Amino acid sequence: MAKFLRLTGAVLFFVLLVFATIIAFNHEKASRLYGTMTLFEKENIVHNFSHMDKIFLSSPIKRSGDIFKFGTSPNELPDSFIYRGEAVNRDEFLSRRATTALLVIKDDNISFEQYYQGTGADDLRISWSMAKSFTVSLFGIAVDDGLIDINASVEKYLPEMIGSGYEGVPVRDVLQMSSGVLWNEDYGDFYSDINHMGRILAIGGSLDEFTATLINEKPPGREFHYVSMDTHVIGMIARRVTGKSLVQQAAGHIWSKIGMESDAYWLTDSEGAAFALGGLNVTTRDYARFGRLYLNNGSWQGEEIIPAAWVKAATSPSSDYNKPGKNKFGYGFQWWLAPDARPGEFFAGGVYGQYIYVNQPENIVIVKNSADLGFMDERGSRHETISFFRAIADNL
């Protein structure tokens, strides 16, 4: 009997251990799913946008080398700016757009720096789609190394895309968001492709495999259609041809080269692949250092980090249909051009109000981080914000 009880106890202990392991494993998934579902709640969004590693899986990007320090030359922002023919009060705008950080760099000096809503200079802030501009930078380095031909079709580098919407699509068309792939980027639609992708990040799965399930809607190279997974394909190619993760490439090519002051982290799927299209988390000042790299055509203190020709290609209209117009934003390779963009004026942009604005003629970089739930309102948040940036540049 004693032997039976000991055996029964051991079996029960084993069963309980397995059960506890299952519960713990599912608790992690459930926690990420809950975090995803409450990510944009008004009372949580500011905190969440500076603590994304508490919600999703992530991988650190380590800085190294000497820190590049900006000088200081304080200037006041303009009290107001003109938008749609009306004067907009600066402080009202910053508040309404739920600004969490604003940093203005002029001639390598900090002209203005302020943090809002209880956030601070050390916060690692979610990039959202500003990550696309980082990903394309790593891609451009691989192109310059002769590892990628952007006129080749995607399946040359990713044979697993045969049979998907990316089969036969030139890499160039993926770079300029004209892949022709069917995609719904409506953040308000629970069943949209972008929200489906978010659930993969939350509960587990492979973004690579998800990308291969996408189908074709129209011929590539005909028109601009914003497909965030196009950037994931770019990241996949960069990983494939270099044999290194995007995190490794970012650390080796950027964080160790341009005087970043802080480690960063990149959100990943459960397979460890970086969320290439929107998952970087970086301090506001380090976003500005990246902007400074593009301000100087890819060079840093005399060293070419990103080929100047690639910077030019990425920040210029990539086709006739991607040219900016009077009320139309243009597009290069994963960089935006403002309506009627001035020469040397471009920006990286992300949802909920994230910007790295570069104005080469005026030697200005502006970074704005936000938690703007109204970014899709009828006022046109992106148009309004660019008007604000231009007013700052004109004032300086």
Residue, then its C-alpha position, 0 to 999 in steps of 0.5 A: m500500500a505504501k509503495f502504491l501511495r508513493l507511486t500514486g503521489a509521484v504520478l500526481f505530482f508529475v501530472l500537476l507539474v505538466f498541468a502547471t507548465i501548460i497553464a504557465f505557457n498559456h498564461e504568457k500567451a493570454s497575457r500578450l493577447y490581453g496586452t494587445m487588446t488593451l494596448f490602445e485604451k485611452e488610460n493605458i496607451v501612453h504607458n504602453f507605448s513606452h513599455m512594449d517589451k512588457i506586452f510582446l516578445s522582443s530582442p535587444i539591440k546593443r549600442s557600442g562606441d562613443i556617444f554622439k552628443f548634440g550641442t544646445s542652442p535653445n529657441e522658442l517654437p512659433d506660438s502658432f502656425i497656419y493650417r488650412g488657412e487658419a492659425v493653429n495654437r502650438d500648445e493646443f496642437l501638441s495637446r490635441r495630438a497627444t504628444t509625448a516628446l518633441l525634439v528639434i535639432k538645428d545645426d547639430n544643436i538641440s533647439f527645443e526638447q520637451y517630454y509630455q504626459g509623464t514620459g521622459a528622455d530615457d523612454l524607449r518609444i515604439s516606432w510603429s512604421m518609422a521602423k520601415s525606414f530603418t529596415v530599408s537602410l539595412f536592406g540598402i547596405a546589402v544592395d550596396d554589398g552586391l547581395i541583392d538585385i532590386n530588379a529581380s523577383v522576390e522568389k529569387y531570394l525567397p523561394e518559399m514565396i512561390g505560389s504567394g502574392y509575391e511570386g513574380v513581383p520585382v523587389r523594386d515594387v515591394l520597396q515602393m509599396s506597389s507589390g499588388v498584394l491584397w491587403n487591408e490595413d484598417y486598424g479599426d477592422f478586427y478582421s483586417d490583415i493588419n490586426h490578424m498580423g497583430r494577433i500573431l505577434a500576441i499569441g504566437g506564430s510566424l510572420d514569415e509564414f503569414t506573409a507567404t499566405l498573402i495573395n495577389e490583387k493586381p499587377p505589381g508596379r501600377e499604383f501605390h498601395y500601402v502594404s505593411m507586409d511588403t516591409h516584412v518581405i524586405g526584412m526577410i530578404a535582408r536576413r536571407v542574403t546576410g545570414k544575420s537577423l535584423v537585430q544583429q544588422a541594426a547593432g552592427h551597422i547603426w547602433s555601433k556606428i552613429g553614437m547612439e546613447s541607449d540600447a534599443y529593442w525590436l519586437t519579434d514573433s514567437e520564432g524570433a523574427a523581428f517585427a520589421l515593419g513597426g517594432l523598433n523601440v528607441t529613445t527620442r534622441d536616438y531617433a534624432r541621431f538616425g535622422r541626422l544620418y539621413l540629413n548627412n546623406g548616410s555619412w557619419q563623421g566622415e564615414e559612409i554608413i549607408p550608401a549616399a546613392w541609396v539614401k537618395a533613392a530611398t528619399s526621392p519619388s520612386s515612380d511617377y505615381n509616387k510623386p508628391g502633389k499639392n495635397k498628396f504625399g509621395y513615397g520613395f523606398q520606405w520614406w515619405l515625401a510631404p505634399d509639394a516636398r521641398p528638395g531634401e525634405f522627407f520623413a519617416g512616419g508611424v501611426y498614432g503620431q510618430y515622426i522623424y522629419v528631415n530638412q536638409p537645406e535647413n539642416i534640421v531634424i525634428v522628432k515627434n512621438s505621440a499616442d494620438l488616438g485621433f490620428m485618422d480624424e478629418r483634420g488630417s493629422r499628417h498634413e497638420t503635423i507637417s505644416f507644424f514642422r515647416a513652421i518650425a523650420d521657417n522660424l529657425 
